Amino acid sequence: MSEELAPKSIELPSGDLRLMQPRESAELPDLHGVEWAPVAPYWSVLWRSGVELARELDGEPLRGRRIVELGCGLAVPSIVAARAGATVLATDMSAEALALVARNAADNDVPLETALVDWKDPEELLKRGPFDLTLAADVLYERGSVAQLLSLLPRLSPEAWLADPGRSPAEAFLAQAARRWPVETSVRGIVRIHRLQLGSVRP
């Protein structure tokens, strides 16, 4: 598989992150004002939302915190959090994605766990909680995911950080989330990062 991968480097204040990425995705142009839906598998794209969420995490006091990332793809936020000393579980529906996440974590000398997770059946994930923080970068492509995420987040952790480039399902999610919980939003280029205070984890 090595010949099908291309190296990437992400500049961060705490030090560059080295990643391997599927070559076909690494060669996709990224010149648009909004992030597009590529032909390549979603998980294999180095989405700007994931990079900006990682930059938001970089420098935060994360040591000792238990963190889960949903729909992690290349898991850049997870690797940055693990490098900062957090205990991290990176989850995705793609076993291929998780295999590459494990390799990239090892290449950056950080310990990281991975797990196959489908939001429609999250019981195994919930058994591993509660966590201190949930991360998700650009996971809301479909309207049906909105209700699933609204239900899942307060069962995982008292706080969640979500990054999105303004997709319409994310707008719908945010409108409903803001009626339930305090939400603080910051802007990084085309990406918005929402910090949700969810309160006590509910059973």
PyMOL commands that place a pseudoatom at each C-alpha (Angstrom):
pseudoatom trace, name=CA, resn=MET, resi=1, chain=A, elem=C, hetatm=0, pos=[0.000, 0.000, 0.000]
pseudoatom trace, name=CA, resn=SER, resi=2, chain=A, elem=C, hetatm=0, pos=[2.996, 2.325, 0.569]
pseudoatom trace, name=CA, resn=GLU, resi=3, chain=A, elem=C, hetatm=0, pos=[3.323, 3.102, -3.135]
pseudoatom trace, name=CA, resn=GLU, resi=4, chain=A, elem=C, hetatm=0, pos=[-0.316, 4.272, -3.122]
pseudoatom trace, name=CA, resn=LEU, resi=5, chain=A, elem=C, hetatm=0, pos=[0.331, 6.807, -0.366]
pseudoatom trace, name=CA, resn=ALA, resi=6, chain=A, elem=C, hetatm=0, pos=[1.696, 10.337, -0.483]
pseudoatom trace, name=CA, resn=PRO, resi=7, chain=A, elem=C, hetatm=0, pos=[3.362, 12.243, 2.389]
pseudoatom trace, name=CA, resn=LYS, resi=8, chain=A, elem=C, hetatm=0, pos=[1.766, 15.376, 3.812]
pseudoatom trace, name=CA, resn=SER, resi=9, chain=A, elem=C, hetatm=0, pos=[3.022, 17.830, 6.413]
pseudoatom trace, name=CA, resn=ILE, resi=10, chain=A, elem=C, hetatm=0, pos=[0.770, 20.051, 8.536]
pseudoatom trace, name=CA, resn=GLU, resi=11, chain=A, elem=C, hetatm=0, pos=[2.379, 23.051, 10.196]
pseudoatom trace, name=CA, resn=LEU, resi=12, chain=A, elem=C, hetatm=0, pos=[1.390, 23.537, 13.842]
pseudoatom trace, name=CA, resn=PRO, resi=13, chain=A, elem=C, hetatm=0, pos=[2.837, 25.765, 16.578]
pseudoatom trace, name=CA, resn=SER, resi=14, chain=A, elem=C, hetatm=0, pos=[3.784, 22.696, 18.607]
pseudoatom trace, name=CA, resn=GLY, resi=15, chain=A, elem=C, hetatm=0, pos=[5.602, 21.133, 15.647]
pseudoatom trace, name=CA, resn=ASP, resi=16, chain=A, elem=C, hetatm=0, pos=[4.757, 19.789, 12.219]
pseudoatom trace, name=CA, resn=LEU, resi=17, chain=A, elem=C, hetatm=0, pos=[2.548, 16.734, 11.886]
pseudoatom trace, name=CA, resn=ARG, resi=18, chain=A, elem=C, hetatm=0, pos=[3.591, 14.116, 9.342]
pseudoatom trace, name=CA, resn=LEU, resi=19, chain=A, elem=C, hetatm=0, pos=[0.865, 12.169, 7.555]
pseudoatom trace, name=CA, resn=MET, resi=20, chain=A, elem=C, hetatm=0, pos=[0.534, 9.620, 4.808]
pseudoatom trace, name=CA, resn=GLN, resi=21, chain=A, elem=C, hetatm=0, pos=[-2.556, 10.072, 2.628]
pseudoatom trace, name=CA, resn=PRO, resi=22, chain=A, elem=C, hetatm=0, pos=[-3.953, 8.065, -0.303]
pseudoatom trace, name=CA, resn=ARG, resi=23, chain=A, elem=C, hetatm=0, pos=[-2.260, 9.508, -3.376]
pseudoatom trace, name=CA, resn=GLU, resi=24, chain=A, elem=C, hetatm=0, pos=[-5.458, 9.967, -5.409]
pseudoatom trace, name=CA, resn=SER, resi=25, chain=A, elem=C, hetatm=0, pos=[-6.889, 12.166, -2.651]
pseudoatom trace, name=CA, resn=ALA, resi=26, chain=A, elem=C, hetatm=0, pos=[-3.639, 14.049, -2.085]
pseudoatom trace, name=CA, resn=GLU, resi=27, chain=A, elem=C, hetatm=0, pos=[-3.693, 15.112, -5.738]
pseudoatom trace, name=CA, resn=LEU, resi=28, chain=A, elem=C, hetatm=0, pos=[-7.219, 16.585, -5.630]
pseudoatom trace, name=CA, resn=PRO, resi=29, chain=A, elem=C, hetatm=0, pos=[-7.251, 20.379, -6.057]
pseudoatom trace, name=CA, resn=ASP, resi=30, chain=A, elem=C, hetatm=0, pos=[-8.452, 22.368, -3.055]
pseudoatom trace, name=CA, resn=LEU, resi=31, chain=A, elem=C, hetatm=0, pos=[-9.100, 25.806, -4.526]
pseudoatom trace, name=CA, resn=HIS, resi=32, chain=A, elem=C, hetatm=0, pos=[-12.767, 26.335, -3.805]
pseudoatom trace, name=CA, resn=GLY, resi=33, chain=A, elem=C, hetatm=0, pos=[-14.428, 28.709, -1.371]
pseudoatom trace, name=CA, resn=VAL, resi=34, chain=A, elem=C, hetatm=0, pos=[-16.336, 25.778, 0.112]
pseudoatom trace, name=CA, resn=GLU, resi=35, chain=A, elem=C, hetatm=0, pos=[-15.253, 22.198, 0.491]
pseudoatom trace, name=CA, resn=TRP, resi=36, chain=A, elem=C, hetatm=0, pos=[-16.628, 19.973, -2.226]
pseudoatom trace, name=CA, resn=ALA, resi=37, chain=A, elem=C, hetatm=0, pos=[-17.659, 16.316, -2.166]
pseudoatom trace, name=CA, resn=PRO, resi=38, chain=A, elem=C, hetatm=0, pos=[-14.910, 14.407, -4.006]
pseudoatom trace, name=CA, resn=VAL, resi=39, chain=A, elem=C, hetatm=0, pos=[-15.041, 11.215, -6.024]
pseudoatom trace, name=CA, resn=ALA, resi=40, chain=A, elem=C, hetatm=0, pos=[-12.444, 9.713, -3.678]
pseudoatom trace, name=CA, resn=PRO, resi=41, chain=A, elem=C, hetatm=0, pos=[-13.642, 8.212, -0.369]
pseudoatom trace, name=CA, resn=TYR, resi=42, chain=A, elem=C, hetatm=0, pos=[-14.543, 10.979, 2.081]
pseudoatom trace, name=CA, resn=TRP, resi=43, chain=A, elem=C, hetatm=0, pos=[-12.264, 9.585, 4.775]
pseudoatom trace, name=CA, resn=SER, resi=44, chain=A, elem=C, hetatm=0, pos=[-9.173, 9.878, 2.564]
pseudoatom trace, name=CA, resn=VAL, resi=45, chain=A, elem=C, hetatm=0, pos=[-9.416, 13.647, 1.978]
pseudoatom trace, name=CA, resn=LEU, resi=46, chain=A, elem=C, hetatm=0, pos=[-7.421, 16.050, 4.153]
pseudoatom trace, name=CA, resn=TRP, resi=47, chain=A, elem=C, hetatm=0, pos=[-10.429, 18.259, 4.864]
pseudoatom trace, name=CA, resn=ARG, resi=48, chain=A, elem=C, hetatm=0, pos=[-9.755, 21.824, 5.934]
pseudoatom trace, name=CA, resn=SER, resi=49, chain=A, elem=C, hetatm=0, pos=[-12.214, 21.357, 8.794]
pseudoatom trace, name=CA, resn=GLY, resi=50, chain=A, elem=C, hetatm=0, pos=[-10.037, 18.606, 10.267]
pseudoatom trace, name=CA, resn=VAL, resi=51, chain=A, elem=C, hetatm=0, pos=[-6.870, 20.678, 9.906]
pseudoatom trace, name=CA, resn=GLU, resi=52, chain=A, elem=C, hetatm=0, pos=[-8.439, 23.753, 11.508]
pseudoatom trace, name=CA, resn=LEU, resi=53, chain=A, elem=C, hetatm=0, pos=[-9.911, 21.734, 14.374]
pseudoatom trace, name=CA, resn=ALA, resi=54, chain=A, elem=C, hetatm=0, pos=[-6.433, 20.309, 14.964]
pseudoatom trace, name=CA, resn=ARG, resi=55, chain=A, elem=C, hetatm=0, pos=[-5.030, 23.846, 15.050]
pseudoatom trace, name=CA, resn=GLU, resi=56, chain=A, elem=C, hetatm=0, pos=[-7.727, 24.844, 17.537]
pseudoatom trace, name=CA, resn=LEU, resi=57, chain=A, elem=C, hetatm=0, pos=[-6.672, 21.944, 19.778]
pseudoatom trace, name=CA, resn=ASP, resi=58, chain=A, elem=C, hetatm=0, pos=[-2.951, 22.606, 19.447]
pseudoatom trace, name=CA, resn=GLY, resi=59, chain=A, elem=C, hetatm=0, pos=[-1.681, 24.200, 22.645]
pseudoatom trace, name=CA, resn=GLU, resi=60, chain=A, elem=C, hetatm=0, pos=[-4.783, 23.339, 24.698]
pseudoatom trace, name=CA, resn=PRO, resi=61, chain=A, elem=C, hetatm=0, pos=[-4.197, 21.657, 28.098]
pseudoatom trace, name=CA, resn=LEU, resi=62, chain=A, elem=C, hetatm=0, pos=[-5.335, 18.170, 27.096]
pseudoatom trace, name=CA, resn=ARG, resi=63, chain=A, elem=C, hetatm=0, pos=[-3.019, 15.941, 29.132]
pseudoatom trace, name=CA, resn=GLY, resi=64, chain=A, elem=C, hetatm=0, pos=[-4.979, 13.264, 30.980]
pseudoatom trace, name=CA, resn=ARG, resi=65, chain=A, elem=C, hetatm=0, pos=[-8.276, 14.004, 29.252]
pseudoatom trace, name=CA, resn=ARG, resi=66, chain=A, elem=C, hetatm=0, pos=[-10.277, 11.223, 27.577]
pseudoatom trace, name=CA, resn=ILE, resi=67, chain=A, elem=C, hetatm=0, pos=[-11.220, 12.257, 24.046]
pseudoatom trace, name=CA, resn=VAL, resi=68, chain=A, elem=C, hetatm=0, pos=[-13.224, 10.584, 21.282]
pseudoatom trace, name=CA, resn=GLU, resi=69, chain=A, elem=C, hetatm=0, pos=[-13.350, 11.680, 17.640]
pseudoatom trace, name=CA, resn=LEU, resi=70, chain=A, elem=C, hetatm=0, pos=[-16.378, 10.776, 15.524]
pseudoatom trace, name=CA, resn=GLY, resi=71, chain=A, elem=C, hetatm=0, pos=[-16.037, 10.143, 11.781]
pseudoatom trace, name=CA, resn=CYS, resi=72, chain=A, elem=C, hetatm=0, pos=[-12.314, 10.707, 12.116]
pseudoatom trace, name=CA, resn=GLY, resi=73, chain=A, elem=C, hetatm=0, pos=[-11.152, 10.019, 8.531]
pseudoatom trace, name=CA, resn=LEU, resi=74, chain=A, elem=C, hetatm=0, pos=[-7.435, 10.827, 8.617]
pseudoatom trace, name=CA, resn=ALA, resi=75, chain=A, elem=C, hetatm=0, pos=[-7.869, 11.788, 12.307]
pseudoatom trace, name=CA, resn=VAL, resi=76, chain=A, elem=C, hetatm=0, pos=[-5.662, 14.873, 12.347]
pseudoatom trace, name=CA, resn=PRO, resi=77, chain=A, elem=C, hetatm=0, pos=[-7.442, 16.286, 15.458]
pseudoatom trace, name=CA, resn=SER, resi=78, chain=A, elem=C, hetatm=0, pos=[-7.074, 12.922, 17.236]
pseudoatom trace, name=CA, resn=ILE, resi=79, chain=A, elem=C, hetatm=0, pos=[-3.354, 12.730, 16.556]
pseudoatom trace, name=CA, resn=VAL, resi=80, chain=A, elem=C, hetatm=0, pos=[-2.803, 16.297, 17.750]
pseudoatom trace, name=CA, resn=ALA, resi=81, chain=A, elem=C, hetatm=0, pos=[-4.803, 15.619, 20.934]
pseudoatom trace, name=CA, resn=ALA, resi=82, chain=A, elem=C, hetatm=0, pos=[-2.858, 12.425, 21.593]
pseudoatom trace, name=CA, resn=ARG, resi=83, chain=A, elem=C, hetatm=0, pos=[0.416, 14.271, 21.055]
pseudoatom trace, name=CA, resn=ALA, resi=84, chain=A, elem=C, hetatm=0, pos=[-0.706, 16.741, 23.735]
pseudoatom trace, name=CA, resn=GLY, resi=85, chain=A, elem=C, hetatm=0, pos=[-1.112, 13.888, 26.220]
pseudoatom trace, name=CA, resn=ALA, resi=86, chain=A, elem=C, hetatm=0, pos=[-4.800, 13.033, 25.906]
pseudoatom trace, name=CA, resn=THR, resi=87, chain=A, elem=C, hetatm=0, pos=[-6.096, 9.463, 25.870]
pseudoatom trace, name=CA, resn=VAL, resi=88, chain=A, elem=C, hetatm=0, pos=[-7.757, 9.340, 22.462]
pseudoatom trace, name=CA, resn=LEU, resi=89, chain=A, elem=C, hetatm=0, pos=[-10.185, 7.016, 20.703]
pseudoatom trace, name=CA, resn=ALA, resi=90, chain=A, elem=C, hetatm=0, pos=[-10.488, 7.733, 16.964]
pseudoatom trace, name=CA, resn=THR, resi=91, chain=A, elem=C, hetatm=0, pos=[-13.638, 6.248, 15.396]
pseudoatom trace, name=CA, resn=ASP, resi=92, chain=A, elem=C, hetatm=0, pos=[-14.880, 5.822, 11.847]
pseudoatom trace, name=CA, resn=MET, resi=93, chain=A, elem=C, hetatm=0, pos=[-17.072, 3.511, 9.756]
pseudoatom trace, name=CA, resn=SER, resi=94, chain=A, elem=C, hetatm=0, pos=[-14.123, 2.634, 7.499]
pseudoatom trace, name=CA, resn=ALA, resi=95, chain=A, elem=C, hetatm=0, pos=[-11.644, -0.040, 8.576]
pseudoatom trace, name=CA, resn=GLU, resi=96, chain=A, elem=C, hetatm=0, pos=[-9.297, 1.187, 5.842]
pseudoatom trace, name=CA, resn=ALA, resi=97, chain=A, elem=C, hetatm=0, pos=[-9.329, 4.667, 7.350]
pseudoatom trace, name=CA, resn=LEU, resi=98, chain=A, elem=C, hetatm=0, pos=[-8.574, 3.353, 10.819]
pseudoatom trace, name=CA, resn=ALA, resi=99, chain=A, elem=C, hetatm=0, pos=[-5.642, 1.263, 9.571]
pseudoatom trace, name=CA, resn=LEU, resi=100, chain=A, elem=C, hetatm=0, pos=[-4.057, 4.403, 8.132]
pseudoatom trace, name=CA, resn=VAL, resi=101, chain=A, elem=C, hetatm=0, pos=[-4.836, 6.371, 11.312]
pseudoatom trace, name=CA, resn=ALA, resi=102, chain=A, elem=C, hetatm=0, pos=[-2.945, 3.769, 13.352]
pseudoatom trace, name=CA, resn=ARG, resi=103, chain=A, elem=C, hetatm=0, pos=[0.018, 4.004, 10.987]
pseudoatom trace, name=CA, resn=ASN, resi=104, chain=A, elem=C, hetatm=0, pos=[0.075, 7.822, 11.046]
pseudoatom trace, name=CA, resn=ALA, resi=105, chain=A, elem=C, hetatm=0, pos=[-0.171, 7.882, 14.840]
pseudoatom trace, name=CA, resn=ALA, resi=106, chain=A, elem=C, hetatm=0, pos=[2.771, 5.502, 15.090]
pseudoatom trace, name=CA, resn=ASP, resi=107, chain=A, elem=C, hetatm=0, pos=[4.779, 7.593, 12.591]
pseudoatom trace, name=CA, resn=ASN, resi=108, chain=A, elem=C, hetatm=0, pos=[4.230, 10.609, 14.861]
pseudoatom trace, name=CA, resn=ASP, resi=109, chain=A, elem=C, hetatm=0, pos=[5.147, 8.609, 17.993]
pseudoatom trace, name=CA, resn=VAL, resi=110, chain=A, elem=C, hetatm=0, pos=[1.772, 9.022, 19.691]
pseudoatom trace, name=CA, resn=PRO, resi=111, chain=A, elem=C, hetatm=0, pos=[-0.401, 6.315, 21.288]
pseudoatom trace, name=CA, resn=LEU, resi=112, chain=A, elem=C, hetatm=0, pos=[-3.888, 6.149, 19.860]
pseudoatom trace, name=CA, resn=GLU, resi=113, chain=A, elem=C, hetatm=0, pos=[-6.796, 3.708, 19.910]
pseudoatom trace, name=CA, resn=THR, resi=114, chain=A, elem=C, hetatm=0, pos=[-9.208, 3.204, 17.026]
pseudoatom trace, name=CA, resn=ALA, resi=115, chain=A, elem=C, hetatm=0, pos=[-12.677, 1.662, 16.780]
pseudoatom trace, name=CA, resn=LEU, resi=116, chain=A, elem=C, hetatm=0, pos=[-15.211, 0.961, 14.048]
pseudoatom trace, name=CA, resn=VAL, resi=117, chain=A, elem=C, hetatm=0, pos=[-18.343, 2.932, 14.926]
pseudoatom trace, name=CA, resn=ASP, resi=118, chain=A, elem=C, hetatm=0, pos=[-21.677, 3.408, 13.179]
pseudoatom trace, name=CA, resn=TRP, resi=119, chain=A, elem=C, hetatm=0, pos=[-23.779, 6.206, 14.711]
pseudoatom trace, name=CA, resn=LYS, resi=120, chain=A, elem=C, hetatm=0, pos=[-26.912, 4.141, 14.097]
pseudoatom trace, name=CA, resn=ASP, resi=121, chain=A, elem=C, hetatm=0, pos=[-25.614, 1.544, 16.571]
pseudoatom trace, name=CA, resn=PRO, resi=122, chain=A, elem=C, hetatm=0, pos=[-23.406, 3.377, 19.096]
pseudoatom trace, name=CA, resn=GLU, resi=123, chain=A, elem=C, hetatm=0, pos=[-23.868, 1.067, 22.093]
pseudoatom trace, name=CA, resn=GLU, resi=124, chain=A, elem=C, hetatm=0, pos=[-20.328, -0.349, 22.041]
pseudoatom trace, name=CA, resn=LEU, resi=125, chain=A, elem=C, hetatm=0, pos=[-18.936, 3.180, 21.882]
pseudoatom trace, name=CA, resn=LEU, resi=126, chain=A, elem=C, hetatm=0, pos=[-21.150, 4.318, 24.760]
pseudoatom trace, name=CA, resn=LYS, resi=127, chain=A, elem=C, hetatm=0, pos=[-19.834, 1.464, 26.901]
pseudoatom trace, name=CA, resn=ARG, resi=128, chain=A, elem=C, hetatm=0, pos=[-16.353, 2.970, 26.559]
pseudoatom trace, name=CA, resn=GLY, resi=129, chain=A, elem=C, hetatm=0, pos=[-17.507, 6.354, 27.837]
pseudoatom trace, name=CA, resn=PRO, resi=130, chain=A, elem=C, hetatm=0, pos=[-18.072, 8.753, 29.260]
pseudoatom trace, name=CA, resn=PHE, resi=131, chain=A, elem=C, hetatm=0, pos=[-15.354, 10.897, 27.696]
pseudoatom trace, name=CA, resn=ASP, resi=132, chain=A, elem=C, hetatm=0, pos=[-14.218, 14.381, 28.640]
pseudoatom trace, name=CA, resn=LEU, resi=133, chain=A, elem=C, hetatm=0, pos=[-14.468, 15.786, 25.107]
pseudoatom trace, name=CA, resn=THR, resi=134, chain=A, elem=C, hetatm=0, pos=[-15.953, 14.742, 21.766]
pseudoatom trace, name=CA, resn=LEU, resi=135, chain=A, elem=C, hetatm=0, pos=[-14.444, 15.953, 18.486]
pseudoatom trace, name=CA, resn=ALA, resi=136, chain=A, elem=C, hetatm=0, pos=[-15.971, 15.906, 15.005]
pseudoatom trace, name=CA, resn=ALA, resi=137, chain=A, elem=C, hetatm=0, pos=[-14.768, 17.591, 11.808]
pseudoatom trace, name=CA, resn=ASP, resi=138, chain=A, elem=C, hetatm=0, pos=[-17.076, 17.978, 8.800]
pseudoatom trace, name=CA, resn=VAL, resi=139, chain=A, elem=C, hetatm=0, pos=[-19.253, 14.969, 9.585]
pseudoatom trace, name=CA, resn=LEU, resi=140, chain=A, elem=C, hetatm=0, pos=[-22.658, 16.405, 8.655]
pseudoatom trace, name=CA, resn=TYR, resi=141, chain=A, elem=C, hetatm=0, pos=[-23.166, 15.694, 4.960]
pseudoatom trace, name=CA, resn=GLU, resi=142, chain=A, elem=C, hetatm=0, pos=[-26.688, 14.299, 5.216]
pseudoatom trace, name=CA, resn=ARG, resi=143, chain=A, elem=C, hetatm=0, pos=[-29.787, 15.681, 6.916]
pseudoatom trace, name=CA, resn=GLY, resi=144, chain=A, elem=C, hetatm=0, pos=[-30.454, 12.312, 8.558]
pseudoatom trace, name=CA, resn=SER, resi=145, chain=A, elem=C, hetatm=0, pos=[-27.236, 12.605, 10.551]
pseudoatom trace, name=CA, resn=VAL, resi=146, chain=A, elem=C, hetatm=0, pos=[-28.484, 15.694, 12.393]
pseudoatom trace, name=CA, resn=ALA, resi=147, chain=A, elem=C, hetatm=0, pos=[-30.861, 13.871, 14.745]
pseudoatom trace, name=CA, resn=GLN, resi=148, chain=A, elem=C, hetatm=0, pos=[-28.373, 11.059, 15.289]
pseudoatom trace, name=CA, resn=LEU, resi=149, chain=A, elem=C, hetatm=0, pos=[-25.635, 13.458, 16.350]
pseudoatom trace, name=CA, resn=LEU, resi=150, chain=A, elem=C, hetatm=0, pos=[-27.940, 15.537, 18.553]
pseudoatom trace, name=CA, resn=SER, resi=151, chain=A, elem=C, hetatm=0, pos=[-28.899, 12.347, 20.372]
pseudoatom trace, name=CA, resn=LEU, resi=152, chain=A, elem=C, hetatm=0, pos=[-25.402, 10.883, 20.615]
pseudoatom trace, name=CA, resn=LEU, resi=153, chain=A, elem=C, hetatm=0, pos=[-23.308, 13.840, 21.777]
pseudoatom trace, name=CA, resn=PRO, resi=154, chain=A, elem=C, hetatm=0, pos=[-24.816, 14.348, 25.265]
pseudoatom trace, name=CA, resn=ARG, resi=155, chain=A, elem=C, hetatm=0, pos=[-24.399, 10.620, 25.931]
pseudoatom trace, name=CA, resn=LEU, resi=156, chain=A, elem=C, hetatm=0, pos=[-20.661, 10.763, 25.217]
pseudoatom trace, name=CA, resn=SER, resi=157, chain=A, elem=C, hetatm=0, pos=[-19.187, 13.781, 27.002]
pseudoatom trace, name=CA, resn=PRO, resi=158, chain=A, elem=C, hetatm=0, pos=[-20.023, 17.077, 28.730]
pseudoatom trace, name=CA, resn=GLU, resi=159, chain=A, elem=C, hetatm=0, pos=[-18.332, 19.048, 25.937]
pseudoatom trace, name=CA, resn=ALA, resi=160, chain=A, elem=C, hetatm=0, pos=[-18.007, 18.723, 22.157]
pseudoatom trace, name=CA, resn=TRP, resi=161, chain=A, elem=C, hetatm=0, pos=[-16.019, 20.618, 19.524]
pseudoatom trace, name=CA, resn=LEU, resi=162, chain=A, elem=C, hetatm=0, pos=[-17.379, 20.436, 15.974]
pseudoatom trace, name=CA, resn=ALA, resi=163, chain=A, elem=C, hetatm=0, pos=[-15.809, 21.959, 12.867]
pseudoatom trace, name=CA, resn=ASP, resi=164, chain=A, elem=C, hetatm=0, pos=[-17.717, 22.512, 9.622]
pseudoatom trace, name=CA, resn=PRO, resi=165, chain=A, elem=C, hetatm=0, pos=[-17.410, 24.557, 6.409]
pseudoatom trace, name=CA, resn=GLY, resi=166, chain=A, elem=C, hetatm=0, pos=[-21.059, 25.634, 6.358]
pseudoatom trace, name=CA, resn=ARG, resi=167, chain=A, elem=C, hetatm=0, pos=[-22.831, 22.643, 4.834]
pseudoatom trace, name=CA, resn=SER, resi=168, chain=A, elem=C, hetatm=0, pos=[-26.632, 22.868, 5.091]
pseudoatom trace, name=CA, resn=PRO, resi=169, chain=A, elem=C, hetatm=0, pos=[-27.043, 19.832, 7.399]
pseudoatom trace, name=CA, resn=ALA, resi=170, chain=A, elem=C, hetatm=0, pos=[-24.490, 21.406, 9.746]
pseudoatom trace, name=CA, resn=GLU, resi=171, chain=A, elem=C, hetatm=0, pos=[-26.535, 24.611, 9.741]
pseudoatom trace, name=CA, resn=ALA, resi=172, chain=A, elem=C, hetatm=0, pos=[-29.620, 22.610, 10.705]
pseudoatom trace, name=CA, resn=PHE, resi=173, chain=A, elem=C, hetatm=0, pos=[-27.686, 20.833, 13.455]
pseudoatom trace, name=CA, resn=LEU, resi=174, chain=A, elem=C, hetatm=0, pos=[-26.354, 24.096, 14.864]
pseudoatom trace, name=CA, resn=ALA, resi=175, chain=A, elem=C, hetatm=0, pos=[-29.791, 25.730, 14.914]
pseudoatom trace, name=CA, resn=GLN, resi=176, chain=A, elem=C, hetatm=0, pos=[-31.178, 22.885, 17.024]
pseudoatom trace, name=CA, resn=ALA, resi=177, chain=A, elem=C, hetatm=0, pos=[-28.051, 22.537, 19.182]
pseudoatom trace, name=CA, resn=ALA, resi=178, chain=A, elem=C, hetatm=0, pos=[-28.112, 26.242, 20.089]
pseudoatom trace, name=CA, resn=ARG, resi=179, chain=A, elem=C, hetatm=0, pos=[-31.640, 25.819, 21.477]
pseudoatom trace, name=CA, resn=ARG, resi=180, chain=A, elem=C, hetatm=0, pos=[-30.412, 23.068, 23.816]
pseudoatom trace, name=CA, resn=TRP, resi=181, chain=A, elem=C, hetatm=0, pos=[-26.905, 24.028, 24.887]
pseudoatom trace, name=CA, resn=PRO, resi=182, chain=A, elem=C, hetatm=0, pos=[-24.529, 26.995, 25.082]
pseudoatom trace, name=CA, resn=VAL, resi=183, chain=A, elem=C, hetatm=0, pos=[-22.536, 27.184, 21.842]
pseudoatom trace, name=CA, resn=GLU, resi=184, chain=A, elem=C, hetatm=0, pos=[-19.425, 29.293, 21.250]
pseudoatom trace, name=CA, resn=THR, resi=185, chain=A, elem=C, hetatm=0, pos=[-18.303, 29.669, 17.627]
pseudoatom trace, name=CA, resn=SER, resi=186, chain=A, elem=C, hetatm=0, pos=[-14.967, 30.809, 16.221]
pseudoatom trace, name=CA, resn=VAL, resi=187, chain=A, elem=C, hetatm=0, pos=[-14.060, 31.234, 12.554]
pseudoatom trace, name=CA, resn=ARG, resi=188, chain=A, elem=C, hetatm=0, pos=[-10.922, 29.997, 10.797]
pseudoatom trace, name=CA, resn=GLY, resi=189, chain=A, elem=C, hetatm=0, pos=[-11.152, 30.882, 7.100]
pseudoatom trace, name=CA, resn=ILE, resi=190, chain=A, elem=C, hetatm=0, pos=[-14.073, 28.945, 5.619]
pseudoatom trace, name=CA, resn=VAL, resi=191, chain=A, elem=C, hetatm=0, pos=[-14.249, 26.736, 8.710]
pseudoatom trace, name=CA, resn=ARG, resi=192, chain=A, elem=C, hetatm=0, pos=[-16.332, 27.422, 11.799]
pseudoatom trace, name=CA, resn=ILE, resi=193, chain=A, elem=C, hetatm=0, pos=[-15.528, 25.687, 15.070]
pseudoatom trace, name=CA, resn=HIS, resi=194, chain=A, elem=C, hetatm=0, pos=[-18.396, 25.241, 17.504]
pseudoatom trace, name=CA, resn=ARG, resi=195, chain=A, elem=C, hetatm=0, pos=[-17.752, 24.504, 21.181]
pseudoatom trace, name=CA, resn=LEU, resi=196, chain=A, elem=C, hetatm=0, pos=[-20.855, 22.938, 22.733]
pseudoatom trace, name=CA, resn=GLN, resi=197, chain=A, elem=C, hetatm=0, pos=[-21.308, 22.770, 26.512]
pseudoatom trace, name=CA, resn=LEU, resi=198, chain=A, elem=C, hetatm=0, pos=[-23.540, 19.722, 26.907]
pseudoatom trace, name=CA, resn=GLY, resi=199, chain=A, elem=C, hetatm=0, pos=[-23.691, 19.435, 30.688]
pseudoatom trace, name=CA, resn=SER, resi=200, chain=A, elem=C, hetatm=0, pos=[-23.665, 16.169, 32.607]
pseudoatom trace, name=CA, resn=VAL, resi=201, chain=A, elem=C, hetatm=0, pos=[-23.430, 13.063, 30.472]
pseudoatom trace, name=CA, resn=ARG, resi=202, chain=A, elem=C, hetatm=0, pos=[-26.848, 11.465, 30.304]
pseudoatom trace, name=CA, resn=PRO, resi=203, chain=A, elem=C, hetatm=0, pos=[-27.293, 7.683, 30.388]
for i in range(1, 203): cmd.bond("trace and resi %d" % i, "trace and resi %d" % (i + 1))
show_as sticks, trace
zoom trace
